[in-house]
Amino acid sequence: MRRIARILAGLLVLSFAAPAIAEVTDEDLDRVRSEISQITAESQALGDAVQRAWARQAELEQEIARLQGSIEFARVQIVQTEERLEEVAVEIYMGSTSTASLSMLLSAESDELSAGLQYLREVSGVDGSVITELRVFRRQLDQQTERLAEASAEAEILTAELQQMAAQLLEELGEAQQLYDQLVEQQRREEEERRRAAEEAARRAAEE
């Protein structure tokens, strides 16, 4: 805003500097046009940045939607797989062991998990891939949840930046329009002063 204020102040000084016609010189016009061109160029660059930001935000929204769907799918798969394993646990332990034992098995280290899977295969013939699938689903859920948090945070920051850039773009365009309107008004006043001066000169010449 400092730049626009200086230009407008200069135009106002020209208007009130002397009681006679205060013409805007070619140099003044060139200076104002140059400022307008610069502001317009900056606004165009800012507009391009806004478009890129909007495109990125759209990508993030799509990614977030996909992640939410994947997370929901993983949760459903985890629930279904756990239900299958609970049924197996009941068959294996004949109700003598609580499902907490199964949870301990699933959270065990790789060596203990391998031993547990071997036990399941030997006792019940259950394919150990069921538990492996469960661990995979849980790992995917953790990864997708983490990425969802990252994408959501990026989208939130981008939204704030978009609002700021849009406000700046409107301000810059407003400045350019204000400069242009001021220049047109200044030229109109000068033309009016010249017309009145010509009419006054013609009137005096007629009286003489």
N, C-alpha and C positions, 0 to 999 in steps of 0.2 A: 504494500500500500504506500510506502514512502515514495516509490518511483512515480506512481500516478499522482500523488499529492504534489510533487515538485512540478510536474508538467502542467497540472491544472492551475497551480499557483502562478506559473509563468504566464499562462493565458490570461488570467485575471489581471495580472500586472499590466499586460499589454492593453487591456480594456480600459483601465482607469489611470494609466500613467500620465495622460495629457488630455486637456479638454478637446483637442482637435481629434481628427480621425486617427485611431490607433490601429494601423494596418498590421496584419500578420505577415511577416516577411516570408520569402521563399525558404529561407534557412529555418524559420520556425516551423513551417509546414513540413519540411523534410524531416526535421527532428521528431515531430509528433508522429508522422507516418512511419518513421523508423521504429519508434517505440511501439506503435500499434502492430507492426509486422513482427517485432520480437515477441510481444505478448501472445499474438496469434500462434506463432511457431511453438512457444512454450506450452500453450494450451493444447495444441495438436499433439505434442509429445506426451503431455499429461493424459490426454484422452486415449492415446494408444496404450499407455500404462494401465489405465483403468480397464480397457478392453481385455488386456492380458490377465489382469487380476480377476476379472469376472470369469474368464475362461478357466483359470486355475480353481476358482471357487466352485464352479460347476463340476470340475473333475473331482474335487474333494467331496462334494455332496454325493456324487455317484459312488465313490469309493466307500464313503461312510455307509451308504445304503447297502452296498455289497457286503461290507464287514458285518453289519448288523444281521443280515440274513445268514451269513456264514456262522456267526456266533450262535444264533438261535438254532441252526442246524446242528452244530457241535454239541450244544447243551442237550438237545433231544437225543442225539446219538449216545451221549454219555449216560443219560437216564436209562435208555433202553438197554445199553450194554451192562450197566450196573444191575438192572433187574434180572438179566440173563445170568449174571454171575452169582447173584443172590440165590437164584434157583439152584444153580450148581452147588453152591455152598451148603444149601439145605440137604441136597442129595448126598453130598460127600460126608458131611459131619453128622447127618441124621438128627439135626436139631441140637446137638450137644455143644455146639460152638456158636457164639453170637456172630452177627455180621461184622462186628468190630474186627474179628480176625481177618476177614476178607479185606477190610480197609487197610490193615497193617500190611497185608501181602501186597496190595496194589501200590502202597507208598514205599515199599522196601527198595533197598539198593539193588543194582542190577544182578549181583551174584545171588542174593536171597530171592529176588524175583524169579530168576531162572530155576532155582531149586523149587520154588513154589509152583511154577508152571509144570515142571517135571512131575511134581507130586499130583497135580490135577490130572495130567495126562495118564499117569499110571493108575490112579484110583478110579477116575470116572471116564476116562477116554475123551475128555473135553479138549478141543483144540486150543492150545495156548494162545493162538492168534486173537482170541476174544479179549483177553486181558491186554494183549499188545495193542489191539485196536483202541481200547479204553485209554491207555496211556497216550497213544497218538492223538486221540480226540482232545484229551486234556491239554496236551502240549500245544495243539493248534488253537485251542480256546485261549490259552494264555497269550500266545503270539498275536492272535487277532484282537484280543482285548487291548493289548498294549498298543498295537497299531491304531486301533480305533481312538484311543486317548490322544495319540500323537496327531492324527488327522483332525480330530475335533478341535484340538488346541490351535493347530495351524489355521483351520477355517475361522476360528474366533478372531485370531490376530488379523487374518486377511480381511474379515468383515470390517474391523475397526479401521484398517488402512484404506479400504475402499471408501468408507464414509469420509475419511479425511481427504483423500484424493479428489473425491467428487465435490466436496465443499471448496477445495482449492481451485478446481477446474471452473466452477461457477464463479468464484471470485475473480479469477484471471479473465474470464470472458466478460464479466461485468466491467472490469477495468478497461478492457479494450473498447467495449461499447460506450462507456462513459467518455473516454478520450475522443472517440469518433463523434459522439453527440456534441461534445464541447467544441470541437473543431468546426462542425457544421454550423452551430449557433454563432460562433465567432465570425465566420465568413458571412452569415446572414446579416449580422449587425453591421459589418463593414459595408456590405452591399447596400443596406438601407441608408447608412450615413452618406455613401457616395451619391445615391439617388436624391436624397434630400439636398445635398450640397449642389448638385446639378440643377435641381429645380429652383433653389434659391438664387443661383447665379443667373439662370434664365429669367427669373422674375425681375431681378435688379437690372438686367440688360434691357428688358422691355420697358421698365420705368424710365430709364435714361433716354 
